């Protein structure tokens, strides 16, 4: 079996706390799950388009709209009524301002951790060689502050526990304790999500969000062979390519002027996720910027559920993306500004009434560390092989082989919840973020 493992580690350093106020099970009784899915996909594509415009086309890009949405939904409950809260809801909902208050609860419920955290177990043991998606979130608050009791209780409903640390008295110790927790949650893969001096003495809380996805292809790929990847500006890069042995679903979109393929993962019946990797490559002569601008949910749904597709074999580059990105610039460009203004107490509703604190309460910074790797063997030691999965290349001799040898968009999509988990752009298979 061929493994793909991706990890995202986000940290939100804030000068405030966040407050959650709705029970997930209760919300599911009154909220339309299809509405939640549409909302989350619209936000995902909007976030990607904003980031892609702000970054050079020659740079790789990788985001997790799911993680960003989770953080924003938590922060929104701690914001003061009016503009700060409305800005977050408007960006998450991507809809008309007139109906924000009416549908805010259902909009935020799209990012409940419980939608993604049900473990799949066979004979009381997890299937380690199949697709798994888990989220791990935690709030670290300053121990000298009094947090609202309802806030502490309701964060548990979202799968987000509160841990108190000496953030203001000893921020260096707090940083080490946060890093230690993240290291345990990621099996030692990430040991330093917070660099030294990330927490300042006026910080009140830090929120972390980790997303883990591990998956094996439902059908194996051939071993790597060398090939040429054509970067922008007529630059070339020699790199390893892998070829699918079985055909995958393919759509040639005239609207986008791009080729889209869907690569499924191995998922047993009864699993809580149904992931696939979507690759979108512009037709020859079509700028990737044009494809990014025209990308919408309708095209994705046509590939996933329409009847206009055919099947091809594909040849794609092996790649690994790792690094960190600051999200504040992207979010401000999308319209979320008030929570970042230092002189405003835009998150004052998060602390218990009467709590004394120094200064204003606002978001200090948003940083994410992320890793995404695709190859034919696996990553981080998670390698599994099944003799029964052997397929000869000549079993499918009549299928066209489509080579992804120029910049393309990739999307990790969960068909069970109809959610975009990751979205990115590969401009250089040997480069970093």
C-alpha positions in Angstrom: 0.0 0.0 0.0 1.2 3.5 -0.7 0.8 6.0 2.0 0.1 9.7 2.1 0.4 11.5 5.4 -0.3 15.2 6.0 -0.1 17.2 9.2 -1.1 20.7 10.1 -0.2 22.5 13.3 -1.7 25.9 13.8 -1.2 28.1 16.8 -3.2 31.2 17.5 -1.5 33.6 20.0 -4.1 35.9 21.4 -4.5 38.5 24.0 -7.9 37.1 25.0 -9.9 33.9 25.5 -12.6 32.3 23.4 -16.0 31.2 24.4 -18.1 28.5 22.9 -21.8 28.5 23.5 -23.6 25.8 21.6 -23.9 22.0 22.1 -23.0 20.2 18.9 -25.6 17.5 19.2 -28.3 20.1 19.7 -27.2 22.1 16.7 -27.2 19.1 14.5 -30.9 18.7 15.2 -31.7 22.2 13.9 -29.0 22.9 11.3 -28.8 21.6 7.8 -25.7 19.6 7.3 -25.6 20.4 3.6 -25.7 24.1 4.4 -22.8 23.6 6.8 -20.8 21.8 4.1 -21.5 24.4 1.4 -20.5 27.2 3.8 -17.2 25.5 4.7 -16.3 24.8 1.0 -17.0 28.4 0.1 -14.8 29.7 2.8 -12.1 27.2 1.8 -12.0 28.4 -1.8 -12.2 32.1 -0.7 -9.2 31.6 1.6 -7.2 29.9 -1.1 -7.9 32.5 -3.7 -7.0 35.3 -1.3 -3.7 33.7 -0.4 -2.8 32.8 -4.0 -3.3 36.4 -5.1 -1.0 37.7 -2.3 1.7 35.2 -3.0 4.0 34.9 -6.0 2.9 32.3 -8.5 6.4 30.7 -8.3 5.9 29.9 -4.7 4.3 26.8 -3.2 1.2 27.3 -1.1 -0.5 25.1 1.4 -3.4 25.8 3.7 -6.0 24.0 5.8 -9.3 25.9 5.7 -10.7 23.4 8.2 -8.1 24.3 10.8 -8.5 28.0 10.1 -12.3 27.7 10.3 -12.1 25.9 13.6 -9.9 28.6 15.1 -12.1 31.5 13.8 -15.3 29.8 15.0 -13.9 29.5 18.5 -12.7 33.1 18.5 -16.0 34.4 17.3 -17.8 33.3 20.5 -15.4 35.5 22.5 -15.8 38.6 20.4 -17.9 41.5 21.4 -21.3 42.0 19.6 -21.2 44.1 16.5 -18.5 44.6 14.0 -15.8 42.1 15.3 -18.2 39.2 15.4 -19.9 40.1 12.2 -16.6 40.3 10.4 -15.8 36.7 11.3 -19.2 35.4 10.5 -19.3 37.2 7.2 -16.0 35.7 6.1 -16.9 32.2 7.3 -20.3 32.3 5.8 -19.4 34.1 2.5 -23.0 35.3 2.3 -25.2 38.4 2.7 -24.7 40.5 5.8 -28.5 40.7 6.3 -28.8 37.1 7.4 -25.6 36.7 9.3 -27.2 36.7 12.7 -29.9 34.3 11.7 -27.6 31.6 10.5 -24.4 32.2 12.5 -25.0 29.2 14.8 -25.3 26.8 11.9 -22.4 28.5 10.1 -20.1 27.9 13.1 -21.3 24.4 13.6 -19.6 23.4 10.4 -16.3 23.5 12.3 -17.2 21.4 15.3 -14.4 19.0 15.9 -17.0 16.2 16.5 -17.7 16.2 12.8 -14.3 14.8 12.1 -13.1 13.0 15.3 -15.1 9.7 15.4 -12.4 7.0 15.3 -12.9 4.1 13.0 -12.2 0.8 14.7 -12.1 -2.8 13.5 -12.0 -5.5 16.1 -11.2 -2.9 18.7 -8.0 -1.9 16.9 -7.6 1.1 14.6 -7.0 0.3 10.9 -3.5 1.9 10.6 -3.2 1.2 6.9 -6.4 3.0 5.9 -7.4 6.7 5.8 -7.7 8.4 9.1 -8.6 12.0 9.9 -8.3 13.4 13.4 -8.2 16.9 14.9 -6.5 17.9 18.2 -7.2 21.4 19.6 -6.4 22.9 23.0 -6.6 26.3 24.7 -3.8 27.4 27.0 -4.9 30.2 29.3 -3.0 32.3 31.8 -3.4 30.9 35.3 -3.8 34.3 36.9 -7.0 35.1 35.0 -10.5 33.9 35.8 -12.1 32.4 32.7 -15.9 32.3 32.3 -17.3 29.0 33.6 -19.5 28.6 30.6 -16.5 29.1 28.4 -14.5 26.3 30.0 -17.5 23.9 30.0 -18.5 24.5 26.4 -15.0 24.3 24.9 -15.0 20.6 26.0 -18.1 20.1 23.8 -16.0 21.1 20.9 -13.2 18.7 21.9 -11.1 21.6 23.1 -9.9 21.5 26.7 -8.5 24.4 28.7 -5.1 24.1 30.3 -3.8 26.9 32.6 -0.1 27.9 32.3 2.0 30.7 33.7 1.9 32.7 30.5 2.4 36.2 31.9 4.7 35.2 34.8 6.9 32.8 32.9 6.2 32.8 29.2 9.3 30.8 28.3 8.1 27.9 30.6 4.6 28.2 29.0 6.1 27.9 25.5 8.0 24.7 26.5 4.8 23.2 28.0 2.8 24.0 24.9 5.6 22.5 22.7 5.6 19.4 24.9 1.9 18.9 24.4 2.1 19.4 20.7 5.0 16.9 20.5 2.9 14.3 22.3 -0.1 14.8 20.1 2.0 14.5 16.9 4.1 11.5 18.0 7.2 13.7 18.1 6.9 14.9 14.6 6.6 18.5 15.6 8.7 19.5 18.7 8.6 23.3 18.5 5.4 24.9 17.3 6.3 27.9 19.4 9.7 29.5 19.0 11.3 31.3 21.9 9.7 34.6 22.6 6.5 33.7 20.7 4.5 34.5 23.9 4.8 38.0 25.3 4.1 38.9 28.9 0.8 40.5 28.0 -0.6 37.4 26.3 -3.7 35.9 28.0 -4.2 32.7 26.0 -2.8 30.5 23.2 -5.0 28.3 21.0 -3.5 25.3 19.1 -5.1 23.3 16.4 -3.6 20.2 14.9 -5.0 18.2 12.0 -3.7 14.7 11.1 -4.5 12.8 8.0 -3.0 9.5 7.1 -4.1 7.6 4.0 -3.0 4.9 1.6 -4.0 4.9 -2.1 -6.9 2.6 -2.9 -4.8 1.4 -5.9 -1.0 1.4 -5.9 1.4 3.5 -7.9 4.4 2.4 -9.8 7.8 3.2 -8.3 9.3 6.6 -9.0 11.1 7.5 -12.2 12.9 10.7 -13.1 11.2 13.4 -15.1 11.0 17.1 -15.8 8.7 19.5 -14.0 8.2 22.7 -16.0 8.0 25.6 -13.6 6.8 29.1 -14.4 9.2 31.3 -16.4 10.5 28.5 -18.6 12.4 27.0 -15.7 12.8 23.3 -15.4 13.2 21.0 -12.4 14.3 17.3 -12.6 12.3 15.3 -10.0 10.9 11.9 -9.3 7.4 11.0 -10.7 5.1 8.1 -9.8 2.5 6.6 -12.1 -0.9 5.2 -11.2 -1.4 1.6 -12.2 -5.2 1.8 -12.2 -7.2 4.5 -14.0 -8.6 7.4 -11.9 -11.6 9.7 -12.5 -10.8 12.6 -14.9 -12.7 15.8 -16.0 -11.5 18.2 -18.6 -13.2 21.4 -17.7 -13.8 24.0 -20.5 -14.9 26.5 -17.9 -11.6 26.3 -16.0 -9.5 25.3 -19.0 -8.0 22.6 -16.7 -7.7 18.9 -16.2 -9.1 17.6 -12.9 -8.5 14.1 -11.5 -9.8 12.4 -8.3 -7.4 9.9 -6.6 -9.3 7.9 -3.9 -7.9 6.5 -0.7 -8.4 3.1 0.8 -11.4 3.4 3.1 -13.3 0.3 4.5 -17.1 0.3 4.7 -18.3 2.1 7.8 -15.5 4.5 8.0 -16.2 8.1 9.3 -14.3 9.6 6.3 -14.2 9.2 2.6 -11.2 11.2 1.4 -9.8 11.8 -2.0 -7.0 13.9 -3.5 -8.1 16.3 -6.3 -5.5 17.6 -8.7 -6.2 20.5 -11.0 -3.7 21.3 -13.8 -4.3 24.1 -16.3 -4.4 23.2 -20.0 -1.2 24.0 -21.9 -1.0 27.7 -22.5 -3.5 28.6 -19.7 -2.0 30.6 -16.8 -2.5 29.0 -13.4 -3.7 32.4 -12.1 -6.7 32.1 -14.5 -7.6 28.7 -13.1 -7.3 29.9 -9.5 -9.6 32.9 -10.2 -12.2 30.7 -11.8 -12.1 27.9 -9.4 -15.5 27.3 -7.7 -17.4 24.7 -5.8 -19.5 23.8 -8.9 -16.5 22.5 -10.8 -15.5 20.3 -7.9 -18.9 18.8 -7.5 -19.1 18.1 -11.2 -15.9 16.0 -10.9 -17.0 14.3 -7.7 -20.7 13.6 -8.5 -21.3 14.5 -12.1 -21.5 12.2 -15.1 -19.2 14.2 -17.4 -15.9 12.5 -16.4 -13.9 9.7 -18.0 -10.9 7.7 -16.7 -7.2 8.1 -17.2 -3.9 7.0 -15.7 -1.8 9.7 -14.2 1.8 10.5 -13.6 2.5 12.9 -10.8 5.6 14.3 -9.0 6.6 13.1 -5.6 6.7 16.2 -3.3 7.0 17.2 0.2 6.0 20.7 1.5 6.9 21.8 5.0 7.2 25.2 6.6 5.2 27.9 8.4 3.0 30.7 7.3 1.4 33.7 9.0 -2.3 33.8 8.4 -3.0 37.3 9.8 -2.3 39.0 6.4 -4.7 36.7 4.6 -7.5 37.0 7.1 -7.2 40.8 7.2 -7.4 41.0 3.4 -10.6 38.8 3.6 -12.2 41.3 5.9 -11.3 40.2 9.5 -9.7 43.3 10.9 -11.2 44.3 14.3 -9.8 41.4 16.3 -6.3 42.3 15.3 -6.5 45.9 16.4 -4.4 46.2 19.6 -6.1 49.2 21.1 -9.6 47.7 20.9 -11.1 45.2 23.3 -12.8 43.2 20.6 -12.6 40.0 22.6 -13.6 41.3 25.9 -16.6 39.0 26.3 -14.3 36.0 26.7 -13.2 36.6 30.3 -15.4 36.4 33.3 -17.2 39.6 34.1 -15.2 41.6 36.7 -11.9 40.0 35.8 -9.0 42.4 36.0 -6.5 42.5 33.3 -3.9 44.9 31.8 -4.4 46.4 28.4 -6.8 45.6 25.7 -7.9 42.2 24.5 -7.2 41.4 20.8 -5.5 38.7 18.7 -1.7 39.0 18.6 -0.8 36.6 15.9 -1.8 33.6 13.9 0.9 31.2 12.7 0.6 27.7 11.2 3.2 25.0 10.7 2.3 22.5 8.1 3.6 19.4 6.3 2.3 17.6 3.3 4.0 14.7 1.6 3.0 12.5 -1.3 5.0 9.5 -2.6 4.6 5.9 -3.5 6.1 4.4 -0.3 5.0 6.5 2.6 6.4 9.0 5.1 7.6 9.1 8.7 7.8 5.4 8.8 4.2 4.7 8.1 4.8 2.2 5.3 2.4 -0.7 4.6 2.5 -3.3 1.9 -0.1 -5.8 0.8 0.7 -8.5 -1.7 -2.9 -8.7 -2.7 -2.7 -5.1 -3.9 -0.3 -5.9 -6.7 -1.5 -4.7 -10.1 0.4 -5.1 -13.4 0.8 -1.9 -15.5 -0.4 -3.7 -18.6 -3.7 -4.5 -16.9 -4.9 -1.1 -18.2 -3.0 -0.7 -21.6 -5.6 1.4 -23.3 -5.9 4.3 -20.9 -4.2 7.6 -21.6 -1.5 8.7 -19.2 -1.9 12.3 -18.1 1.3 13.8 -16.7 1.1 16.6 -14.1 4.4 18.2 -15.1 3.6 21.9 -14.5 2.2 23.9 -11.6 -1.1 22.6 -10.3 -3.6 22.9 -7.5 -4.2 20.0 -5.1 -7.1 19.6 -2.7 -7.6 17.0 0.0 -11.4 16.5 0.1 -13.5 14.5 2.5 -16.6 13.2 0.7 -18.2 12.0 3.9 -18.6 15.5 5.3 -18.1 17.2 1.9 -15.3 19.3 3.4 -12.0 20.7 2.0 -9.4 19.7 4.5 -6.3 21.0 2.7 -5.8 23.1 -0.4 -2.5 24.1 -2.0 -0.5 24.9 -5.1 2.6 23.0 -6.2 4.8 25.4 -8.2 8.1 23.6 -7.4 8.1 19.9 -6.3 11.5 20.3 -4.7 10.8 23.6 -3.0 9.5 24.7 0.4 6.6 26.8 1.4 
